[in-house]
Amino acid sequence: MEKSSINLEEEVASSGAPGDAEKNTEQISQLILIPQPSSDPADPLNWPMALKIAILLQVCLLGALGGLNTAIINPAYGPMAKELGISTVTASYQTTVVIALNGVGPFLWIPLANVYGRRPIYLFTTLLGFGSALGSAYAKSFGQLLAARVFNGFFPAAFALGPATVVDLFFLHQRGRALGTFTVMLTNGSHLAPIVGGLIGQYCGWRWTFKVAAICDAVMVVVVFFCLPETLFSRKNIVENAERPPMRGPFTIKTYISRLGLYTKNQELDLKPRHFVWPSIKMVMYPSVLFPALYYASQYGFASILPAVTVAHIFQQFFHWDTLDIGLGYGAALTIGASLGELAAGMVVDSIVKRARARNGGKAPDPEVRLQAIWTGEILLPVSCRD
């Protein structure tokens, strides 16, 4: 069988003992790639692994940058409130607005991305992030700042579009590692932001926190324009079989450039109003989707979002910390905790799946078995929130 771009031969061969070469060869010959790649070199599943990783890193950076735009101002509530003549509690409202709109944005961006491609959405939203961050930096009043932050709240399309891009690029057995990398970057973007924002706010002023965010956004606009090709690809009428279809030609620079258009129309789908809300409503009918979503929302809300909009006021009032101390105090703690948690989560989930598979006679268990891992966070989070 023709070697695929993900080097299946090496992956399977490395999973067994050296004397199992014959058995490994048999496994390879029986392996069906999910999803089945086409013979088109423009198919993202056929792209070189180096290009796939480069695209994944860009999407991870966009996800982290969304969190950075949201939370970089948080340690500097005090100086901002003093200059604009408002309280620190009122100053936190502009972050609250951004967080709320982070949850609204996907209802708009995902349907558009499914019809016109991922690339135009990434480009437009990153450009929107740049403009709104710059507007926030030069706001003359709290009302102007709030208006700019409203637009900034729609920037992080990568929060929801990142996993879709991972699915475009990687086969089923590769997605775990790719999504794990994306999740760590996405989560820690908003955790690293207070460290950066505290340092900048302390020595350069609160307006420079937004200017730095705008500079990062501008850099990513250029990077995405030249380095992030369209990953949306139609898989209609692709027949699944164990043999990979012969390629119609190698992946070339011309193929790469052809995927750098401003948009790509999905011929299989016409955009309709019901595509914006109805798919999410349908998902609510599945308990296996609804309850994990509620769990994640509550855990992330109390552990990450709540501190983002409260600790600046609390630490300043009760501990008399300055902007830098506030940023380091909760930014570093959340970054370390989230990184260790993501690392431990992978090991815990793998252990649960392994035991479930053994009890199931070697067959793959139901996906819901992974939900057993939630009890760790269910216990640790309330304990950590105690006085």
N, C-alpha and C positions, 0 to 999 in steps of 0.2 A: 504494500500500500504506500502511496506517496506520502512523504513526510509533511506534516502540517506545520504552520507557522508557530505553533505552540510546542513543537518538539515532543510529541506524545511518546515517541520511542524512548527518549531519555527519562521522561517522567515515570513511565511504567517500569522500565528496566531498573531504575534506582530504588523502586519500592520493594524489591525482593532481594534474596541472597544471590551471590554470583553464580551459583549452580542452577539458578532457575531461569536461565536465558530462554530455553525452549518454551517453558510455561508462560513467560512474559510475552514472547512473540505471539503465542496463541491468544493472550489477552488483548494485545494490540489489534489483531486481525478481527476480533469480535467487538471491539469498542465502537460504539456509535456516538459521534459527536453531537452534542445538544447545545445550541441549535445546529442544524446541518448547514455547513457553509456552501455557498454557491461556487460556480466556476469563474465568477467575475472578480478580477483583481481589485476592483473598487469596493468589494465587500469588506467591511472592517474586520470581519473574522479572519480574512486572508492576509491582513496587513502584518508586517514584521513586528515581532514582540517589542523591539526597541521603540517603535512608533506608538504602539499601544500604551506602553509605560509612560512615554512622554505626554500623551493625551491625558492619561489618568492623573499625572502629577499636576497638569494645568487645571484640571477639574477640581482636584484637591485644594490647590491654591485659591481657586475662585470660592470654594466653600469656606475655607479659612478666612479669606478676605471679607466675605459677607459678615462673619462674626466679628472681625476686626472693625469694620465700619459701624456695626451696631454698638459695640461696647468700649471702644477706645476712649470715649469721653467720660466714662463713668467715674474714674478717680478724681476728675477735675470739676465735679459738680460745684464745689465750694467757690473757686475762682470765677467760674461762669456765672453762678448765682449772684455773686457780689457785683460783677460788672453790669449784668442785665437788670439788677434791682429786683430779684425774686428770691424765694427761699430755696434751699437745697432740695426739699421735697418736690417743689414745683419744677425744679431743674431736671429731676429724674423723669418727668412726664415725656420729654422728647425721646428718651430711650424706650419708654413703655410703648409709645406710638410705633416706633420702628419694629419692636418685637412683635406687636400685634399684626402689623402688615407683613412681616416675614411669613406669617401663617396664611395670609390671604393670597399672596403672590402666586404660589403654586397653582391655585385654581385658574389663574389666567395664563401662566407661562407653559404649563404642561400640555394643554390642548393645542396651543400654537406651535409648540416644539414638535408635536406628533404629526403635524400637517406640513409645516414649513421648515422643519429641521432644527437641530440643537444649536448649530453655529450662529444663526442670526439672533437667537434669544440670548446666548452668552454674550455676543457683541453688544447688543442693544442695552441689556441690563448692566453690563460693566461700564458702558459709557454713561448710563443713567446714574450709576453709583459715583462716577467721577464728578459729574456735574452737580449732583446734590450734595456731595461732601464738600466741594468747593463753595457751593452756596451757603452751607452751614458755617464754614470758616469765616465768611464775610457778612454774616447776618448782623443787622443793626439792632434788632429787637428780638425778644423771645418769640413773638408771633412769626417773624421771618424765619427764625431758626426752626420752629415747629413745622412750618410749611416745607422747608428744605428736607427735613428729616422724614416727612411723609413720603416724599419721592425716594429717599434713600432706603426706606423700608421695603420697596419693591425690587431692590437691586439683587439680593441673594437668590437668584434663580437656581444656582447650583445646589442649594439645600435639597431641592426635590429633583432637579434634572440630573444631578450627579449619578445617582443609582441607575437611571435610564441609560446614561452614557456607558456605564460599566456593562450593562446588559448588551448594548450594541457591540462592544469590543471583545468581550471575553466569553469563552465557553462556560457551561454550567459548572464544571469542576474547578474552574479558575476564579469564579466570582467571589468566593469567600475571602480570599486574601486581598483581592482588589477592593471589595467593599469594606473590609477591615481597615485598610489604609485610608480610604476615604472618610470613614467614620472618625478615626483618630484625629485627622486633620480638621474635619468639620467641627468636632466638639472642642478642640483646643484652640481654634481660632478666636473664639470669644473669651477664652480663659487667658490666652497670652496678651490679648488686647489691653487689659488693665495694667499689665506690667509696662508695656510700651507707652500707654497713655499716661501712666503715672510719672514716668521719667520725662516725657515731653512736656506734660502739663506743669511739672515742677520747675523746669528750667527754661521753657520757651513760651509758656502760656497755653491756655485751653484752646485757643483758635488753631494753634499749630497741630493739635491732635487731629483735627479734621483735615488740615492741609496735608499731613503725612498720609492719611487715608486716601485723599484724592490723588496724591502722587503714586501710591501703590496701585490704585485703580487705573490710572493712565498707563502705567507700565504694562498692566495685564491686558488692556485694550490692544496695545501693539502686539504683545505676545500672541494673544488669541487670534488676531487678524492674520498673522503670518504662519502660525504654528499649530492651530487647532482645526483640522479638516472636519468636514461634515461626517457624522457617524450614523445618521439615519439611513437605513437601507431596507428596501422592500424584499421580503422573503417569501412572497407569494409563489406558489407552484414549485417550491423546492422539495424534492422527494428525499425522505430519509433513507439512508443505506449505510452499510459499514464502510464502503469504499468512498474515499473522497473523490469528487468529480475532477477530471483533469482541468487545470487552469487554462483560460483562454489566452493568457499572456502574463509576464512577470509584473510585479508592482514597480512602477517607474515614477520618476519625477513628474511626468505628464499626468499620470493617474492622481498623484498627490495634488497637483495644481487644480485638476478638475474638481476636486472636493473642497476647494477654497472659495466657492461662490458665495454670494450674499444670502442666498436661500436655496432650498431644494424642496420642490413640491412633492408631497407624498400622493401618488396617483391613486392609491387605494382608499384614501380617506378625504372626505369633504367636511370642512369645519362647519359645525352646527351649534346653536346655542346650548343644546343639552349636553354637549361635550364638556362644558365648563364646570358643571356642578354634579350632574346626574351620576357619573362614575363613582364619585366619592360617597354619594348617598347610598348607592348600591352596596358599597363595601361595608357600610354600617350594619347591614343585615347579616354579616358573618361574624359570630362571636370570636373566632380565632383571629380576626383582624381588629375588631372593635376594642376588645379588652387589652391586648398588647399596646394599642395606640393610646388608650386612656392611661395605662400604666406608664408608658414612656413620657407622656405629656405631664403627668403629675410628678414623676421623679425628676425629670429635667427642669420642670418649672420651679420646684422647691430647692433643688440642689444647685442650679446654675442661674436661672433667670431671676429668682427672688433676690439673691445676693447682689446681682448686677444693679438693681434699682434701689437697694436699701443700704448697703454697707458703707457707701460714701458718707451718708448722713450719720449713721450709727457710729462709725469709727471716729469721725471728726468730733461728734458731740460728746461721746463717752471716753474716748482714749486720746483725743486732741492730736490725732495723726495728721500729717501733712499729705499733699497729693501723692508723692512718691511712696510713702509708707502704706497708704490705702491701696495703691495699685499692686505693690509687692505682697501686701498682706493677704488679699483674697485671690489675686491672679495666680500667684505661684502655687498656693494651696490647691486651687481647682485644677491647675495644669498637671501637677504631680498626681493628684487623686484620680483624675480622668485617665491619664496615661496608664497608671497601674491597674485601674479598673478594666480598661479595654484589654490589656494584656492578660489579666486573670480571667476575664470573661471568655476569651478564646479557649483557654485551657479547660475551664469548667464545662463549657458547651461541648467540646470535643470528648470529654470524659463521659458526659451524660449520653451522648449519641453512641459512643462505643459500648457502654453498658446496655443501652436499649437494643442495640443491634445484636449483642450476644444473647439477650433474652428472646429475641425474635428469630433465633435460628440462623443468624447471619444475614437476614434480609434488612434492607434499609427501613428504619422506623418512620413513622409519620412525622412531618415537619414540626407539629405542635409539641413534640417531646422536648424540644429545645427550651420551651417556656418554663421548664422546671428550674432553670437558672435564675429566674427573676427573684427568687426568695432571698438571695444574698443581698441584693439592693433593697428589697422590701424591709429587711431588718436593719441594715447599716445606715440608711438615710435617716430614719426617725431618731436613731441613737445619736447620730452626729449633730442633729438639730437641737438637742437638749442643751440647756444652760450649763 
